[in-house]
Amino acid sequence: MGMKLNFHIAKLTIDGGSRADGLRTGEALRSHLTELARRGLPGRDASVDRIDAGVLPAGGSPERTGRHLADRIFRSLKGSSDA
C-alpha cells in the first residue's frame, strides 16, 4: 500500500490581490503540491502549524506565487533548512 499525504490549509492570506488572483494562487498551490508529492514524499511524519513563505516574487503571477508557496511548504515538510 502506498503512502498517503493529506494537506489541510485552513487559511491562505496574501495581501494586495483580488479574490480572483487569490483563487488562482490557491489552485496553483494545490497543483504544484500534488506534483511535488508525486516526485517524493517527506521521509518522516510532519506537521507544520505555520509556514512563513518569506518574500514573494515581486510582480509575480498568481501561478508563480502558488508554485513558490508550494515549494516552501514542501521544503518545510522535508526538513530543509532553507524553508
Secondary structure, 3 states (H helix, E strand, C coil): CCCCCCCCCCCCCCCCCCHHHHHHHHHHHHHHHHHHHHHCCCCCCCCCCCCCCCCCCCCCCHHHHHHHHHHHHHHHHHCCCCC
